[in-house]
Amino acid sequence: MKKRDIWISVAIIAAAVLFLFLSLQKKGQIQIDAGDAVATLRLSGSWLGNAMINSAVQPSKVSARLHRPQWLKLSMKQGGDTWRLETRGPWGDLSTIRVKNNDTTVLKLGPPFQIKTKTLYTGSKVSIDFNIIGKAGEHYRNVITQNNKRASAPGVKIIDEDGNVLASGKFEYG
């Protein structure tokens, strides 16, 4: 009886190892379409490790499974300047990335951006903040770098229905 139990245990362990080995062999590809921007995406690590994907190269081979983004950086050149944006989420449509075996998953992200304002009322004081949202619904930090330095804060104008400027100013970081 003891020998039989040992052989059954060995067979179960061998089947589990074979299943794990075969599932790790399944590969797919991820390609990033970020328009004119260069994107670098890090997929969150599991015990299988992290994956770093760049839009400037060929599609990247990754294991065929569900992936979750951890970090995304976009870099764009315009008029001799290099602009950079980053995000660590929320991710919108990128929150889960399904890669199928022998298939290429194309991620469309980045520009064109939507700028959405948020308004907070505290007594008689009004605070206006903004969100930078990419094509896939990913939210970028509103700290933008220009040539590796923090870009100056953007301006804001409050205009009435007739086009008259009621107030103007600049956003402040922090």
C-alpha positions in Angstrom: 0.0 0.0 0.0 2.8 2.4 0.8 4.6 1.9 -2.5 1.3 2.6 -4.4 0.8 5.9 -2.4 4.3 7.0 -3.2 3.8 6.3 -7.0 0.5 8.2 -7.0 2.2 11.1 -5.3 5.1 11.1 -7.8 2.6 10.9 -10.7 0.6 13.9 -9.3 3.8 16.0 -8.8 5.1 15.1 -12.3 1.7 16.1 -13.9 1.7 19.4 -12.0 5.3 20.1 -13.1 4.5 19.2 -16.7 1.4 21.5 -16.6 3.4 24.4 -15.2 6.2 23.9 -17.8 3.7 23.8 -20.7 1.8 26.8 -19.5 5.0 28.8 -19.2 5.8 28.0 -22.8 2.8 29.8 -24.2 3.9 33.1 -25.6 2.2 36.0 -27.2 3.2 39.6 -28.1 2.3 43.1 -27.0 2.7 46.0 -29.4 2.2 49.6 -28.3 0.6 52.2 -30.6 1.3 55.6 -28.9 1.0 57.7 -32.1 4.0 60.0 -32.3 5.1 59.3 -28.7 7.6 56.7 -27.5 6.0 54.7 -24.7 7.7 52.5 -22.1 5.4 50.2 -20.2 6.3 48.0 -17.2 3.9 45.2 -16.5 3.5 44.3 -12.9 5.6 41.4 -11.6 4.4 38.2 -10.3 6.5 35.2 -9.5 7.0 35.1 -13.3 8.9 38.4 -13.2 8.4 41.9 -14.7 8.1 42.7 -18.4 9.3 46.0 -19.9 7.8 46.9 -23.3 8.8 49.8 -25.5 6.9 51.2 -28.5 10.0 52.1 -30.5 10.9 48.5 -31.1 9.3 45.4 -32.5 6.4 43.8 -30.5 7.6 42.3 -27.2 7.2 38.7 -26.4 5.5 38.0 -23.1 3.9 35.0 -21.5 0.3 34.3 -22.7 -1.8 35.3 -19.7 -3.4 38.4 -18.1 -1.0 41.2 -17.4 -1.5 44.3 -15.3 0.4 47.6 -15.9 2.6 49.0 -13.2 4.1 52.1 -14.7 4.0 54.0 -18.1 6.2 56.7 -19.4 5.6 58.7 -22.6 8.2 60.8 -24.4 7.3 63.1 -27.3 9.4 65.5 -29.3 7.9 68.8 -30.4 9.7 71.9 -31.8 13.2 70.8 -30.5 11.8 70.0 -27.0 11.3 66.6 -25.4 8.2 66.3 -23.3 7.6 63.5 -20.8 4.5 62.3 -18.9 4.2 59.4 -16.5 1.4 57.3 -14.9 1.0 54.6 -12.3 -2.7 54.5 -12.8 -5.7 54.6 -12.8 -5.4 52.6 -16.1 -8.8 52.8 -17.8 -9.0 50.1 -20.5 -5.4 49.1 -19.8 -6.2 47.8 -16.3 -6.0 44.2 -17.5 -4.1 43.2 -20.7 -5.0 39.8 -22.0 -2.3 38.2 -24.2 -3.3 35.0 -26.0 -1.0 32.3 -27.2 0.6 33.0 -30.6 -1.3 36.3 -30.9 -0.3 40.0 -30.8 -2.2 42.4 -28.5 -2.1 46.0 -29.7 -2.4 48.7 -26.9 -3.6 52.0 -28.2 -2.6 54.6 -25.6 -1.2 58.1 -25.2 -2.2 61.0 -27.5 -4.5 62.6 -28.3 -5.0 63.6 -24.7 -8.2 64.9 -23.0 -7.8 67.5 -20.3 -10.6 67.3 -17.7 -11.0 69.8 -14.9 -12.0 69.0 -11.3 -13.5 71.8 -9.2 -13.4 71.7 -5.3 -15.4 74.3 -3.3 -14.2 75.0 0.2 -16.3 77.8 1.7 -15.8 80.8 -0.6 -12.6 79.4 -2.1 -12.7 77.5 -5.4 -9.8 75.2 -6.3 -9.5 73.9 -9.9 -7.4 70.9 -10.8 -7.0 69.0 -14.0 -6.5 65.4 -15.2 -4.6 64.4 -18.3 -6.3 61.3 -19.8 -4.9 59.2 -22.7 -6.6 57.3 -25.5 -7.1 54.2 -23.4 -8.5 56.1 -20.4 -5.2 56.1 -18.6 -4.7 59.0 -16.2 -1.3 60.7 -16.3 0.3 62.7 -13.5 -0.2 66.4 -14.1 3.5 67.1 -13.6 5.0 67.3 -17.1 8.7 67.5 -17.8 10.2 69.5 -20.6 13.8 68.7 -21.5 14.2 66.8 -18.2 13.0 69.8 -16.1 9.5 70.3 -14.6 7.5 72.3 -17.1 6.0 75.6 -16.0 2.5 75.2 -14.7 -0.2 75.7 -17.3 -2.4 78.8 -17.4 -6.2 78.9 -16.9 -8.9 81.4 -18.0 -12.4 81.4 -16.8 -14.7 82.8 -19.5 -18.4 83.6 -19.4 -20.9 82.9 -22.1 -20.1 86.1 -24.0 -16.4 85.4 -24.2 -15.4 87.8 -21.4 -12.5 86.7 -19.3 -13.8 86.6 -15.7 -10.5 85.4 -14.1 -7.1 84.1 -15.2 -4.1 82.7 -13.6 -1.8 79.7 -13.5 -2.1 76.3 -11.9 0.3 75.7 -9.0 2.1 72.5 -8.3 1.6 70.9 -4.9 
